[in-house]
Amino acid sequence: MASVFSRKSGGRVGASLATPTLLIATLAVLTVGVEFASADSASAKGNEGTRTHVVEIRQFKFFPATLDVKTGDTITWKNLDAAPHTATAIGQAWDSGKLSRNQSWSLKITGKGTVEYICAYHPAMKGKIVVK
Ligand code: CO
């Protein structure tokens, strides 16, 4: 206690108080900037550099019809049509099941290669995933 009091009330009070105040203000700005940067990269790329891709289903088509992804990425299909649809791999390695209007279904990509898929209700609806 004695040493703290003696520092604050000692010699060049003006200079010793002004300098720490400036340092604290600068650090606070830098910290805010870093927090924004890390939040942005986390939402765009996920924890391990992976991404989430969205395929919209509208007007009886998949958008985009062909999607390039990487292993570890996630694909989310969202049905924007009034009619129900599915995203069903040819060979049925995976199947969203019935997606009503505004329903979504997600698939995490674990392998490599090209997979073609259709809507089980409307087989003319075709999509393709290319995993690199
Ligand atoms: Co369909």
Boltz pocket constraint, residues with backbone or C-beta under 6 A from the ligand:
constraints:
  - pocket:
      binder: B
      contacts: [[A, 60], [A, 84], [A, 85], [A, 86], [A, 119], [A, 120], [A, 121], [A, 122], [A, 125]]
      max_distance: 6.0
